[in-house]
Amino acid sequence: MEGGDTAGFSPDNRWLITKTGAGALTVWGTQTWRSEIAIDSVPNVLTPWSWHFSPDGRWLVVITAPGDIQLWD
């Protein structure tokens, strides 16, 4: 992807997470390709910085600037 965009699959391939250059995250269900979770970026307030899926793909951890941690089930 171009312009700082990134993407990654969960370990079980049930989810695809995409991040735009503006910092917004979207989690897509790979069976339906529908958006399941959308996390917008708010400059200087909430910027998704990193994400990690649990090994079983059930949990998504999102680390945001200024250092908050969000846990999604």
N, C-alpha and C positions, 0 to 999 in steps of 0.2 A: 504494500500500500504506500501511497505517496504522502508527502506533506506532514510527516510525523504521525500518521495514522498507524495503529497497531491492532492486532487481533490474536486470539488464541482460543483453543478448544479446552474444555474440561477433560480430565483424565478418562472419563467414560464416554466422551464424545457426544453427550446429550446437550451440551451448551456451547455456544460460540459467543465470546465477548469481544466487542469492538470498541476502540477508543479513537475519537477524532482528534485532529490537531488542536482543536479548541478545548479538549479535555473531557468531553462528554463520554460516558460509557453506556453501552447497550448490551444486554444479555439476550441472545436469541435461542429459542428452542430449535434444535436441529431437525426434529421430526415435522414441525409445522412451519418453521422459519418465521415465527411471530416474535415480536419483541415481548419479552417477559419482564424485564427490569430496565428502566432508563434512569440514569443518574446524570443530571446536568451539571455543568461546571459553572460556578459563580466566581469570577475573578476576585482574588483577595479574601474570599470567604470559604469557598468549598471547591477544591480542585482535585478530582480523582488522580492520584499519582501512581499507584501501583495496585495490582490485584493478584490474588492467588486462590486457586480452587483447592479444596481438601482432596486427599488422594482418591476418595470415593466419588467425588464430583457433587456431593450433597451441599456443601457449604462454599460460599464465596466470601472472601475477606477483601475489603476495599480499604486501602490506606489513602487518606486525603491530606492535602496541605490545608491546615497547619499541623497535621500529625494525628488527626482523629482516625479511629478504626471503626469500620462498619462491618457487621456480620449479616449475611443474607442466607436464608434457608430456601 
